[in-house]
């Protein structure tokens, strides 16, 4: 009996030893396999470093990049008031593009000198994407929808930033569009071509709608290359057609909804509008893309901008708006100025300058 117990104990010990050794060898084999994979991945990266870099092009409609950036982010919402109305500037993210692409006919040395003077990068222009949310007496209003999936991971963050302050896409009943470029209308549809704002009535100028939805869209005056023009036209037609059954068209000067009036800003596109929002004695002008970059557009308003459908008309619209808002000391929300894009324009000799609002902790 004792011999049997000794035998059983020996078998149990041998079995345990073999199991331990087996697990060890399995671990060694797994580690070797992982090491080989890392070496192979490293060789691929060295052979083709661009494969690990996110490249941003304009426009890149229909981007499917799912890269997740885990870097910390700053607040994407700025609260303020226009009279009795609660308002927020909501960031959709940022874009960047070469300075030579933005103002292609400007003297490159002059561009570099201005950017250097203002402590800005000289190779690329950094543009913010600012959308305006306003709660009027009757409506929850969003002006422009952001870029959606049109430009990769640095943009398309409007809905997630709205969600941080408890605003869902389904809460918004009114979407007013300044114009039909993809960084302003790209957020209309989701990746499944379904409306992101299912309860909203859309508003766009008659001139803007007619232009983009016509059988033949002409961009003969544009400084953009032909591929980019094709992308702009496709984005405008696709998004505007998808909401045609719940879009209201307005003329310049119309009160789009109570307290919000359309202001003619054509030039960047044929039917671009800015919007004057008034509550009591206070007002805010939410502009379209009349000027984009402080200091380039403000210190040199006569420089042609590549994104303007008609650069000469764009210059005229820019000059007119700048003269108006400086004489009226008008508070502005500008879509592509540094977040939150709220401020005033001042004159400085024959040029203009941007004066951002003073940041406030509480509304």
HELIX and SHEET records of a PDB file:
HELIX    1   1 UNK A    2  UNK A   47  1                                  46    
HELIX    2   2 UNK A   49  UNK A   52  5                                   4    
HELIX    3   3 UNK A   99  UNK A  102  1                                   4    
HELIX    4   4 UNK A  108  UNK A  117  1                                  10    
HELIX    5   5 UNK A  158  UNK A  163  1                                   6    
HELIX    6   6 UNK A  169  UNK A  171  5                                   3    
HELIX    7   7 UNK A  182  UNK A  185  1                                   4    
HELIX    8   8 UNK A  206  UNK A  212  1                                   7    
HELIX    9   9 UNK A  226  UNK A  242  1                                  17    
HELIX   10  10 UNK A  244  UNK A  246  5                                   3    
HELIX   11  11 UNK A  296  UNK A  299  1                                   4    
HELIX   12  12 UNK A  311  UNK A  328  1                                  18    
SHEET    1   A 7 UNK A  77  UNK A  82  0                                        
SHEET    2   A 7 UNK A  85  UNK A  98 -1                                        
SHEET    3   A 7 UNK A 124  UNK A 135 -1                                        
SHEET    4   A 7 UNK A 140  UNK A 143 -1                                        
SHEET    5   A 7 UNK A 174  UNK A 176  1                                        
SHEET    6   A 7 UNK A 201  UNK A 205  1                                        
SHEET    7   A 7 UNK A 247  UNK A 250  1                                        
SHEET    1   B 7 UNK A 255  UNK A 257  0                                        
SHEET    2   B 7 UNK A 260  UNK A 264 -1                                        
SHEET    3   B 7 UNK A 273  UNK A 279 -1                                        
SHEET    4   B 7 UNK A 282  UNK A 286 -1                                        
SHEET    5   B 7 UNK A 332  UNK A 333  1                                        
SHEET    6   B 7 UNK A 342  UNK A 348 -1                                        
SHEET    7   B 7 UNK A 351  UNK A 356 -1                                        
END                                                                             
